[in-house]
């Protein structure tokens, strides 16, 4: 299964995009600000001077990542988890209203108000179930993030 996130609107404190399942649009996305990340000293964290990451306020790098479902201690339920994201840990797809506190995660919902999402719990459940169904069929699940 292949999810595709296309980032569309780049603002000072957040990024709005759309999440697709193959050719079908599933919902809008809300992420932290996209920053120019450069791993100058090749330690994989993007946090050294000049590398660009601001903790808790930086969107993950574009790329292709494997997705699994695992239990989130923070949210106390199973949620999609992106694996092997350079310089980031515990990046999940979940319901989100604003970019405050995203910490790199991908929020899902409907973007009907500037900089916000609504109906996040519905889309979180829908996406989690689609991913779990694919995993149950023996499929790998991937997400490609593009600008």
Secondary structure, 3 states (H helix, E strand, C coil): CEEEEEEEEECCCCEEEEEEECCEEEEEEEECCCCCCCCCCCCCCCCCCCCCCCCCCCCCCCEEEEEEEEEECCCCEEEEEECCCCCCCCEEEEECCCCCCCCCCEEEEEEEECCEEECHHHHHHHHHHHHHHHHHCCCCEEEEEEC
